[in-house]
Amino acid sequence: MPVSIMLDAGHGGRDPGAVYNGRQEKDDVLKLVLAIGEILQNSGIDVEYTRTTDIYETPFQKATEANEAGVDFFISIHRNSSPLANQYMGVESLIYNLSGIKYEMAENINAQLETVGFKDLGVKARPNLVVLRRTKMPAILVEVGFINSDSDNTLFDKNFYDIAQAIADGILDTLEEKGLWKPEGARNSSTASESGRTSSDADTSASVSPADDSTKSDVGTLTNSGSVPDSPCTSDSAHMNPSDENTDSEFPNSSPSVTYSVQVGAFRNPAYARRLLNELTEMDFPARIDDSSQYDRVLVGQFDVLNDAAMMERRLKQSGYPTVIVSFSEEV
């Protein structure tokens, strides 16, 4: 079943939102939401909208619509405004609290928008906002630049479709990291490295836990069963089970020199790989990035003995990381 997302264009109808020199927030965000929705739908996401025309609904009505529809995520698009014209510029995302899959998705959306040219003002907790407090699924409100900033408006107008793509990419990259979605070209692939998901997702389940109104504990959970997929291997790596001591049968006609590493993630966006690399190195894991294939893979350690790699894998699992052991071979 595809992931479902409700997109909300802020304000509407009698509520124009922020206004600057005749420009109305409600118009900008409706146009942007429709563009984002088209990209997501073309990527296999089930998209619903709170509005597709210039109508008004209260924030509570929007939250109720999302809850009744039972969607997996709620994304609300707005433009920001400052007390004085051209006082501030940049994008920020608002969420109920700084945890869970919504936090990761908000960071990814901001990171993508930064590549378009916006200043990243960060992700902030706003538990008092109705569409964040009353929704029962992970919810994000994205402020796409300041409507009373001439530079942000120029960026919005000249790079409109890049902005829509950036927001969609931030959403899709998060779903891909969690094993909830695969790119079209990889949907029939049996290997984790081909799909670009976190490496152990090929044999794991990922789910979004709906939150209640009071706790909003909407952490997306990624559980690792501890087994390793039996899928065919890519040309430079093989999924290995730590219990498979005898590897000779895998190379019947050669005498390979084999080393083992623990793969913790594989990403289309190099920025995400670097973020995970920094996180691991701060925890004293010997991490590195392998960018020799379509995806940037985050690997830990390089071991001549499989059992040593298995010990490292256990350490990483204890620290909460999804893992898979991969092997690299050279003919000798």
Backbone hydrogen bonds in HBPLUS format (Angstrom, degrees):
<---DONOR---> <-ACCEPTOR-->    atom                        ^
c    i                          cat <-CA-CA->   ^        H-A-AA   ^      H-
h    n   atom  resd res      DA  || num        DHA   H-A  angle D-A-AA Bond
n    s   type  num  typ     dist DA aas  dist angle  dist       angle   num
A0046-ASP N   A0003-VAL O   2.86 MM  43  5.98 162.5  1.89 165.0 165.0     1
A0072-ASP N   A0004-SER O   2.91 MM  68  5.21 138.5  2.08 120.3 132.3     2
A0073-PHE N   A0004-SER O   3.20 MM  69  6.65 137.8  2.39 144.0 155.2     3
A0005-ILE N   A0046-ASP O   2.84 MM  41  6.26 155.6  1.90 162.2 168.6     4
A0048-GLU N   A0005-ILE O   2.88 MM  43  6.22 157.9  1.93 154.8 157.8     5
A0006-MET N   A0073-PHE O   2.93 MM  67  6.32 165.4  1.95 153.2 155.5     6
A0075-ILE N   A0006-MET O   2.95 MM  69  6.29 166.9  1.97 163.1 167.0     7
A0007-LEU N   A0048-GLU O   2.77 MM  41  6.19 161.8  1.80 160.0 156.9     8
A0050-THR N   A0007-LEU O   3.06 MM  43  6.48 147.7  2.16 155.4 157.8     9
A0008-ASP N   A0075-ILE O   2.80 MM  67  6.06 157.1  1.86 156.0 156.2    10
A0077-ILE N   A0008-ASP O   2.79 MM  69  6.10 167.3  1.81 179.0 174.5    11
A0010-GLY N   A0077-ILE O   3.05 MM  67  5.84 166.0  2.07 161.4 161.9    12
A0012-GLY N   A0015-ASP O   2.81 MM   3  5.20 150.0  1.90 169.7 159.5    13
A0015-ASP N   A0012-GLY O   3.03 MM   3  5.20 158.6  2.08 129.8 127.6    14
A0026-LYS N   A0016-PRO O   3.03 MM  10  5.18 157.4  2.09 143.8 142.1    15
A0025-GLU N   A0018-ALA O   2.86 MM   7  5.25 153.1  1.93 164.1 169.9    16
A0020-TYR N   A0023-ARG O   2.90 MM   3  5.07 154.1  1.96 140.5 149.2    17
A0023-ARG N   A0020-TYR O   2.84 MM   3  5.07 160.7  1.88 118.0 121.2    18
A0027-ASP N   A0024-GLN O   3.16 MM   3  5.67 135.4  2.37 109.9 120.2    19
A0028-ASP N   A0024-GLN O   3.37 MM   4  6.77 165.3  2.40 155.9 159.0    20
A0029-VAL N   A0025-GLU O   3.05 MM   4  6.21 175.5  2.05 168.9 169.0    21
A0030-LEU N   A0026-LYS O   3.26 MM   4  6.17 148.7  2.37 130.7 138.5    22
A0031-LYS N   A0027-ASP O   3.20 MM   4  6.35 170.7  2.21 152.8 155.0    23
A0032-LEU N   A0028-ASP O   3.06 MM   4  6.29 155.8  2.12 145.0 152.3    24
A0033-VAL N   A0029-VAL O   2.82 MM   4  5.91 162.0  1.85 148.1 152.8    25
A0034-LEU N   A0030-LEU O   3.11 MM   4  6.28 163.8  2.14 151.5 154.8    26
A0035-ALA N   A0031-LYS O   3.24 MM   4  6.47 149.5  2.34 140.2 148.1    27
A0036-ILE N   A0032-LEU O   2.90 MM   4  6.18 162.0  1.93 156.9 161.9    28
A0037-GLY N   A0033-VAL O   2.84 MM   4  5.99 163.7  1.86 151.9 156.8    29
A0038-GLU N   A0034-LEU O   3.12 MM   4  6.26 149.9  2.22 137.5 144.4    30
A0039-ILE N   A0035-ALA O   3.24 MM   4  6.53 159.2  2.28 146.9 151.6    31
A0040-LEU N   A0036-ILE O   2.96 MM   4  6.27 165.9  1.98 158.0 161.9    32
A0041-GLN N   A0037-GLY O   2.86 MM   4  5.99 161.5  1.89 150.1 155.5    33
A0042-ASN N   A0038-GLU O   2.98 MM   4  6.12 156.9  2.03 145.5 151.7    34
A0043-SER N   A0039-ILE O   3.11 MM   4  6.33 119.9  2.49 134.6 149.8    35
A0043-SER N   A0040-LEU O   3.00 MM   3  4.97 140.2  2.16  95.8 108.1    36
A0045-ILE N   A0040-LEU O   2.99 MM   5  5.34 162.8  2.02 148.5 144.1    37
A0044-GLY N   A0041-GLN O   3.05 MM   3  5.20 163.0  2.08 109.9 112.4    38
A0055-ILE N   A0053-THR O   2.95 MM   2  5.79 129.4  2.21 109.3  94.1    39
A0061-GLN N   A0058-THR O   3.02 MM   3  5.13 116.9  2.43  99.9 115.1    40
A0062-LYS N   A0058-THR O   3.08 MM   4  6.46 155.0  2.14 153.4 160.5    41
A0063-ALA N   A0059-PRO O   2.99 MM   4  6.27 160.7  2.03 151.1 155.6    42
A0064-THR N   A0060-PHE O   2.93 MM   4  6.11 158.0  1.98 149.0 155.4    43
A0065-GLU N   A0061-GLN O   2.90 MM   4  6.14 154.1  1.97 147.3 154.0    44
A0066-ALA N   A0062-LYS O   3.09 MM   4  6.39 160.2  2.13 149.7 154.1    45
A0067-ASN N   A0063-ALA O   3.00 MM   4  6.27 159.5  2.04 148.8 154.6    46
A0068-GLU N   A0064-THR O   2.88 MM   4  6.06 163.5  1.90 154.5 158.8    47
A0069-ALA N   A0065-GLU O   2.91 MM   4  6.03 146.7  2.02 145.1 154.3    48
A0070-GLY N   A0066-ALA O   3.08 MM   4  6.24 127.8  2.36 137.5 150.2    49
A0070-GLY N   A0067-ASN O   3.19 MM   3  5.17 137.2  2.38  93.8 105.7    50
A0074-PHE N   A0138-PRO O   2.99 MM  64  6.35 152.4  2.07 155.7 160.0    51
A0140-ILE N   A0074-PHE O   2.93 MM  66  6.43 151.6  2.01 157.2 166.2    52
A0076-SER N   A0140-ILE O   2.80 MM  64  6.15 170.4  1.80 163.4 166.7    53
A0142-VAL N   A0076-SER O   2.78 MM  66  6.18 158.9  1.83 172.2 175.7    54
A0078-HIS N   A0142-VAL O   2.84 MM  64  5.95 161.5  1.87 171.3 165.6    55
A0144-VAL N   A0078-HIS O   2.81 MM  66  6.11 165.2  1.83 151.1 146.3    56
A0080-ASN N   A0145-GLY O   2.82 MM  65  5.82 162.2  1.85 149.6 150.3    57
A0147-ILE N   A0080-ASN O   2.78 MM  67  5.93 165.9  1.80 154.5 150.3    58
A0087-GLN N   A0084-LEU O   3.26 MM   3  5.41 138.9  2.44 134.6 127.2    59
A0086-ASN N   A0148-ASN O   2.74 MM  62  6.02 159.1  1.78 150.3 157.1    60
A0091-VAL N   A0119-LYS O   2.78 MM  28  6.15 154.8  1.85 168.6 174.5    61
A0121-LEU N   A0091-VAL O   2.76 MM  30  5.61 163.3  1.78 166.7 168.9    62
A0092-GLU N   A0143-GLU O   3.30 MM  51  5.34 152.7  2.38 135.8 143.8    63
A0143-GLU N   A0092-GLU O   2.81 MM  51  5.34 169.6  1.82 174.2 177.0    64
A0093-SER N   A0122-GLY O   3.18 MM  29  6.64 155.8  2.24 145.6 152.9    65
A0124-LYS N   A0093-SER O   2.90 MM  31  6.37 159.6  1.94 161.3 167.6    66
A0094-LEU N   A0141-LEU O   2.73 MM  47  5.01 164.3  1.75 149.7 155.4    67
A0141-LEU N   A0094-LEU O   2.90 MM  47  5.01 164.9  1.93 151.8 155.6    68
A0095-ILE N   A0124-LYS O   2.99 MM  29  6.35 156.1  2.04 155.9 162.6    69
A0126-ARG N   A0095-ILE O   2.69 MM  31  5.75 159.2  1.74 154.8 161.3    70
A0099-SER N   A0097-ASN O   2.89 MM   2  5.73 136.1  2.08 105.5  92.5    71
A0103-TYR N   A0100-GLY O   3.08 MM   3  5.51 131.3  2.33 106.3 117.7    72
A0104-GLU N   A0100-GLY O   3.37 MM   4  6.83 157.4  2.43 147.3 152.8    73
A0105-MET N   A0101-ILE O   2.85 MM   4  6.05 162.0  1.88 151.5 157.0    74
A0106-ALA N   A0102-LYS O   2.87 MM   4  5.96 156.6  1.92 141.6 148.3    75
A0107-GLU N   A0103-TYR O   2.99 MM   4  6.20 159.7  2.04 147.7 153.0    76
A0108-ASN N   A0104-GLU O   2.95 MM   4  6.17 155.4  2.01 146.8 153.8    77
A0109-ILE N   A0105-MET O   2.86 MM   4  6.11 155.4  1.92 151.1 157.7    78
A0110-ASN N   A0106-ALA O   3.00 MM   4  6.23 166.9  2.02 150.6 153.9    79
A0111-ALA N   A0107-GLU O   2.89 MM   4  6.09 157.6  1.94 146.4 153.2    80
A0112-GLN N   A0108-ASN O   2.97 MM   4  6.17 154.9  2.04 145.7 151.8    81
A0113-LEU N   A0109-ILE O   2.95 MM   4  6.23 159.5  2.00 152.4 158.2    82
A0114-GLU N   A0110-ASN O   2.88 MM   4  6.10 142.2  2.02 146.3 157.0    83
A0115-THR N   A0112-GLN O   3.11 MM   3  5.30 128.8  2.39  98.4 111.0    84
A0116-VAL N   A0113-LEU O   3.10 MM   3  5.17 138.2  2.28  96.9 108.7    85
A0118-PHE N   A0113-LEU O   3.38 MM   5  5.99 155.7  2.45 148.1 141.2    86
A0117-GLY N   A0114-GLU O   3.08 MM   3  5.19 135.5  2.29  98.2 110.4    87
A0129-LEU N   A0126-ARG O   3.27 MM   3  5.99 169.9  2.28 122.7 125.3    88
A0132-LEU N   A0129-LEU O   3.07 MM   3  5.41 142.9  2.21 107.2 118.2    89
A0133-ARG N   A0129-LEU O   2.80 MM   4  5.95 151.7  1.88 155.5 165.3    90
A0134-ARG N   A0130-VAL O   2.80 MM   4  5.53 169.4  1.81 153.0 155.6    91
A0211-ALA N   A0136-LYS O   2.72 MM  75  4.80 127.3  1.99 119.1 130.8    92
A0145-GLY N   A0143-GLU O   3.06 MM   2  5.89 129.2  2.33 107.0  92.4    93
A0149-SER N   A0146-PHE O   3.14 MM   3  5.23 147.4  2.25 113.3 110.6    94
A0153-ASN N   A0149-SER O   2.94 MM   4  6.17 158.1  1.99 153.9 160.4    95
A0154-THR N   A0150-ASP O   2.95 MM   4  6.13 154.9  2.01 145.6 152.1    96
A0155-LEU N   A0151-SER O   3.03 MM   4  6.24 158.4  2.08 144.7 150.5    97
A0156-PHE N   A0152-ASP O   2.80 MM   4  6.01 154.1  1.87 145.2 153.2    98
A0157-ASP N   A0153-ASN O   2.92 MM   4  6.10 159.3  1.96 150.4 154.5    99
A0158-LYS N   A0154-THR O   2.93 MM   4  5.98 169.1  1.94 153.0 156.5   100
A0159-ASN N   A0155-LEU O   2.98 MM   4  5.64 146.3  2.10 140.5 148.0   101
A0163-ILE N   A0159-ASN O   2.88 MM   4  6.14 147.3  1.99 155.1 165.3   102
A0163-ILE N   A0160-PHE O   3.11 MM   3  5.15 121.3  2.47  94.0 108.6   103
A0164-ALA N   A0160-PHE O   3.02 MM   4  6.41 158.1  2.07 150.7 156.3   104
A0165-GLN N   A0161-TYR O   2.95 MM   4  6.09 158.8  2.00 141.4 147.5   105
A0166-ALA N   A0162-ASP O   2.83 MM   4  5.97 148.9  1.92 140.1 149.1   106
A0167-ILE N   A0163-ILE O   3.02 MM   4  6.30 162.5  2.05 155.3 157.8   107
A0168-ALA N   A0164-ALA O   3.07 MM   4  6.26 164.4  2.09 147.8 152.5   108
A0169-ASP N   A0165-GLN O   2.75 MM   4  5.92 155.0  1.81 148.3 155.9   109
A0170-GLY N   A0166-ALA O   2.93 MM   4  6.16 153.5  2.00 146.6 153.3   110
A0171-ILE N   A0167-ILE O   3.13 MM   4  6.43 153.1  2.21 146.8 153.4   111
A0172-LEU N   A0168-ALA O   2.84 MM   4  6.09 171.6  1.84 157.1 159.4   112
A0173-ASP N   A0169-ASP O   2.74 MM   4  5.72 162.5  1.77 150.8 155.8   113
A0174-THR N   A0170-GLY O   3.38 MM   4  6.36 152.5  2.46 131.0 137.3   114
A0175-LEU N   A0171-ILE O   3.07 MM   4  6.41 162.1  2.11 151.7 156.8   115
A0176-GLU N   A0172-LEU O   2.80 MM   4  5.98 152.9  1.87 149.4 157.6   116
A0177-GLU N   A0173-ASP O   2.88 MM   4  6.07 156.4  1.94 144.7 150.9   117
A0178-LYS N   A0174-THR O   3.10 MM   4  6.32 148.2  2.21 145.7 153.6   118
A0180-LEU N   A0175-LEU O   2.76 MM   5  4.92 149.9  1.85 162.2 156.7   119
A0179-GLY N   A0176-GLU O   3.07 MM   3  5.05 159.9  2.12 103.5 109.6   120
A0186-ALA N   A0183-PRO O   2.83 MM   3  5.35 152.5  1.90 117.3 126.6   121
A0187-ARG N   A0184-GLU O   3.38 MM   3  5.45 170.2  2.39 107.3 110.2   122
A0189-SER N   A0186-ALA O   3.04 MM   3  5.02 159.7  2.09 105.4 111.2   123
A0195-SER N   A0191-THR O   3.32 MM   4  6.55 148.2  2.43 140.8 148.7   124
A0196-GLY N   A0192-ALA O   3.11 MM   4  6.30 135.5  2.32 145.4 156.5   125
A0201-ASP N   A0198-THR O   2.85 MM   3  5.60 167.1  1.86 135.8 139.1   126
A0203-ASP N   A0200-SER O   3.33 MM   3  6.25 163.5  2.36 123.3 125.6   127
A0204-THR N   A0201-ASP O   3.21 MM   3  4.73 177.7  2.21 102.2 102.4   128
A0223-THR N   A0205-SER O   3.27 MM  18  5.91 166.8  2.28 174.5 170.4   129
A0207-SER N   A0221-THR O   3.11 MM  14  5.61 160.3  2.15 155.4 161.4   130
A0221-THR N   A0207-SER O   2.93 MM  14  5.61 142.4  2.07 172.4 172.0   131
A0216-LYS N   A0212-ASP O   3.11 MM   4  5.50 152.9  2.19 143.5 151.7   132
A0218-ASP N   A0216-LYS O   2.89 MM   2  5.46 131.7  2.12 106.7  92.2   133
A0237-SER N   A0234-THR O   3.42 MM   3  5.45 156.5  2.48 102.1 108.6   134
A0327-SER N   A0238-ALA O   3.10 MM  89  5.21 132.3  2.34 127.0 140.8   135
A0240-MET N   A0325-ILE O   3.01 MM  85  5.44 160.9  2.05 145.8 147.4   136
A0244-ASP N   A0241-ASN O   2.86 MM   3  5.47 164.4  1.89 124.5 129.9   137
A0245-GLU N   A0243-SER O   3.03 MM   2  5.78 120.7  2.40 111.4  95.0   138
A0250-GLU N   A0247-THR O   3.09 MM   3  5.59 150.2  2.18 112.8 121.3   139
A0251-PHE N   A0248-ASP O   3.04 MM   3  5.58 154.5  2.11 115.3 122.6   140
A0254-SER N   A0251-PHE O   3.46 MM   3  5.67 169.8  2.47 115.3 113.9   141
A0257-SER N   A0330-GLU O   2.79 MM  73  5.17 159.6  1.83 149.1 155.8   142
A0330-GLU N   A0257-SER O   3.01 MM  73  5.17 143.5  2.15 131.4 142.7   143
A0259-THR N   A0328-PHE O   2.90 MM  69  5.33 157.2  1.96 151.9 159.6   144
A0328-PHE N   A0259-THR O   2.85 MM  69  5.33 156.8  1.90 154.3 158.8   145
A0260-TYR N   A0303-PHE O   2.70 MM  43  4.95 152.1  1.77 140.7 150.7   146
A0303-PHE N   A0260-TYR O   2.74 MM  43  4.95 167.9  1.75 147.5 151.5   147
A0261-SER N   A0326-VAL O   2.96 MM  65  5.48 161.9  1.99 156.3 161.4   148
A0326-VAL N   A0261-SER O   2.85 MM  65  5.48 166.6  1.87 158.2 162.8   149
A0262-VAL N   A0300-VAL O   3.04 MM  38  5.08 169.3  2.05 142.6 146.1   150
A0300-VAL N   A0262-VAL O   2.79 MM  38  5.08 145.3  1.91 137.2 149.0   151
A0263-GLN N   A0324-VAL O   2.75 MM  61  5.36 159.6  1.79 173.5 167.0   152
A0324-VAL N   A0263-GLN O   3.14 MM  61  5.36 131.1  2.39 141.6 153.1   153
A0264-VAL N   A0298-VAL O   2.90 MM  34  5.66 169.5  1.91 165.2 168.7   154
A0298-VAL N   A0265-GLY O   2.79 MM  33  5.18 162.9  1.82 145.2 150.9   155
A0267-PHE N   A0296-ASP O   2.97 MM  29  5.19 159.1  2.01 131.4 137.2   156
A0296-ASP N   A0267-PHE O   2.86 MM  29  5.19 160.3  1.90 158.5 153.5   157
A0272-TYR N   A0269-ASN O   3.06 MM   3  5.71 136.4  2.26 117.4 126.8   158
A0274-ARG N   A0270-PRO O   2.96 MM   4  6.25 157.9  2.01 153.1 158.6   159
A0275-ARG N   A0271-ALA O   2.99 MM   4  6.19 149.2  2.08 139.9 148.5   160
A0276-LEU N   A0272-TYR O   3.06 MM   4  6.33 161.8  2.09 148.5 152.0   161
A0277-LEU N   A0273-ALA O   2.88 MM   4  6.09 154.8  1.95 146.4 154.4   162
A0278-ASN N   A0274-ARG O   2.89 MM   4  6.10 163.6  1.92 150.8 153.8   163
A0279-GLU N   A0275-ARG O   3.06 MM   4  6.29 156.5  2.12 144.5 151.2   164
A0280-LEU N   A0276-LEU O   2.95 MM   4  6.18 158.2  2.00 151.5 156.6   165
A0281-THR N   A0277-LEU O   2.91 MM   4  6.12 164.9  1.93 156.6 160.9   166
A0282-GLU N   A0278-ASN O   3.00 MM   4  6.07 150.4  2.08 144.4 151.8   167
A0283-MET N   A0280-LEU O   3.00 MM   3  5.14 138.0  2.18  98.6 111.0   168
A0285-PHE N   A0280-LEU O   3.02 MM   5  5.37 166.4  2.04 146.1 143.1   169
A0284-ASP N   A0281-THR O   2.95 MM   3  4.83 157.4  2.01 107.2 109.0   170
A0287-ALA N   A0285-PHE O   2.79 MM   2  5.58 129.0  2.06 113.6  97.5   171
A0301-GLY N   A0286-PRO O   2.95 MM  15  5.43 167.5  1.97 152.2 148.8   172
A0288-ARG N   A0299-LEU O   2.80 MM  11  5.40 145.6  1.91 156.6 164.0   173
A0299-LEU N   A0288-ARG O   2.87 MM  11  5.40 160.3  1.91 155.2 160.8   174
A0290-ASP N   A0297-ARG O   2.80 MM   7  5.10 164.6  1.82 152.6 157.6   175
A0297-ARG N   A0290-ASP O   2.97 MM   7  5.10 169.0  1.98 145.5 142.4   176
A0308-ASP N   A0305-VAL O   3.09 MM   3  5.50 131.1  2.34 107.0 118.9   177
A0309-ALA N   A0305-VAL O   3.40 MM   4  6.85 151.9  2.49 146.4 153.8   178
A0309-ALA N   A0306-LEU O   3.08 MM   3  5.15 117.1  2.49  97.2 112.4   179
A0310-ALA N   A0306-LEU O   2.96 MM   4  6.30 151.1  2.05 149.9 158.7   180
A0311-MET N   A0307-ASN O   2.99 MM   4  6.28 147.0  2.10 142.1 150.3   181
A0312-MET N   A0308-ASP O   3.08 MM   4  6.40 155.4  2.14 145.3 151.4   182
A0313-GLU N   A0309-ALA O   2.87 MM   4  6.14 152.9  1.95 146.6 154.8   183
A0314-ARG N   A0310-ALA O   3.02 MM   4  6.31 150.8  2.11 143.9 150.7   184
A0315-ARG N   A0311-MET O   3.17 MM   4  6.50 154.1  2.24 144.5 150.9   185
A0316-LEU N   A0312-MET O   3.01 MM   4  6.34 158.0  2.06 152.6 158.1   186
A0317-LYS N   A0313-GLU O   2.92 MM   4  6.16 157.6  1.97 150.7 157.1   187
A0318-GLN N   A0314-ARG O   2.92 MM   4  6.12 156.9  1.98 148.3 154.5   188
A0319-SER N   A0315-ARG O   3.13 MM   4  6.40 129.9  2.40 134.9 147.8   189
A0319-SER N   A0316-LEU O   3.06 MM   3  5.01 131.8  2.30  93.0 106.6   190
A0321-TYR N   A0316-LEU O   3.02 MM   5  5.51 168.5  2.03 146.4 143.1   191
A0320-GLY N   A0317-LYS O   2.88 MM   3  4.98 157.8  1.93 105.4 111.9   192
